[in-house]
Amino acid sequence: MKKALALFTLLITLFGIATQAQSKDSTAVAAAVESLRKLMVDPSKAGLEKITSDALSYGHSSGKVQTKAEFIEALTSAASDFVSIELTEQTIKLSGNTAIVRHNLSASTNDGGKPGTVKLHILTIWQKLNGQWKLLARQAVKLP
């Protein structure tokens, strides 16, 4: 009986530690998503370089896919110009050093000096590298 109680106590402790670690990672991923949102509205090459993986695959709802360099160039040159971005209905699922984030994006744009709006569903994949969450992949689809 004592062994069963000791095993039960150990399992509860390990579950608590795992839950706490996952909660910290979820909070860190949410902060990384928010940092990316801010950088897309007010881009800085250094900030974008830091938050994205060198292997970035950035998919647009049009089907266009950009590398890290192309993504950063589009934002810093204002070819892709976000005036504002609002994210809603966000979910974060963790699996080891990988996070899957989904949310809806509503944005005002000014691409090429042409005002517009966009409403998309976004899937992003984040990878924890050297203690920092980096954007590895992104895919957008138009909302009906």
N, C-alpha and C positions, 0 to 999 in steps of 0.2 A: 504494500500500500504506500509506504514511504517513497519507494522508487517511482511509482506512478505519479505521486504528487510532485516529486522533484522533476520528473520529465515534463509534466504539465506546466509547472512554473517556468522551466527552461524554454518551452515552446512559446508561452505567452510573452516572455522577455524578448526572445528573438523576433517574434511577430511585431512587437512594439518598436524594436530597433529598426526593422525593415520598413515599417510604416513611416517612422520619423524620417528615415533617409529618403524614401520616396517622396514624402511631403516637401522636403528641402529641395529635391531635384525638380519637382513640379513647380515650386515657387521660382526657382532659378530659370526654368524654361519659360515660364510666363514673363519673367523680366526680360529675357532675351527677345521674345516675340515683341514686347513693347519697345525695346530698344530699336529693333528692326523697323517697326512702324514709324517711329520718330525719325530714323535715318532716311526712310523713303520720302518723308515730307520735307526734311531739311538735310539733304545728303552731304556726307563728308567721306571722302575717299578712304581716309584712315579708319574711320568708324566702320564703314562697309567692309573693308579688307579684314578687319578684326573679327567681325561677327559672322562671316561667311567662310565655308570650307573651300579649300583650293579645288575640290572636286564638284563644286556647286553645279547643279542642273536646275535651271530656273524656267519653268514652263508657264507660258501665258495661255489665256483662254482661247486665243486665236490659233494655237498650235505651235507658235514660235517658241523655241527653246534656246536659252542663252547660257553661256559659260559664266564663270565668276567675273572675268574681265569685261565681258559684254554687258552683264547686268550692272556693274559699277559704272561703266562708261555711259550707259543710257541714263542713269540717274544723275550723275555728276555733270553731264553735258546738257541736261534738261530736255533731252529727246523724250524721256519719260518723266513728266513733271506732275507730281502729286501735290495738290494744294492742301488737301486734308484727307485723312483716312480714319474710318471708324471700324473697329472690329467688334463683332457680336457673336454670341452662341459658341464661345470657344470651349473646346475640350482638349485635354492633354492626356495621352496614354504613354506610360513609360515601359520600356523593355530593356533592362540593362543600361547601356550607355547610349540608347537611342530613344528619342521622343517623337511621337506622332501627334501633330497639332492640327486641328481642324477649326475653322471659323468662317463666318461670313464677313466680307469686306465691302464697305460702301465708301466710295471715294469721289472727290471732286478732282478733276485733272485739268491740265493746261498744256497738253502735248503739242509742241510746235506752235504755241501761242493760240491754240484752239481750245476753248473751254469745253468741258464735258463731264459726264458722270459715269460711274461704273459700279455695278453690283455683282459680286463674284462669291463663289464658295471656294475656299482655299484649303489645300492640304500641304503642310510643310513637314519635313523630316529634319530633325535636329540630332546632332551627334556630339557627345561630350568628349572633347579632346583636351588633354592636359588641364582638366578641371573647368573648362569653359565650354558652354553650349554654342555650337556653330551650325548655321543653316547649311544642310547638305543638299536638300532638294525641295522644290516647290512646284505645285501644279494648281492651276486655277481653272474653274469652269464657270460659265455664265449661269446666273440664277434665272429660272423661268420668269 
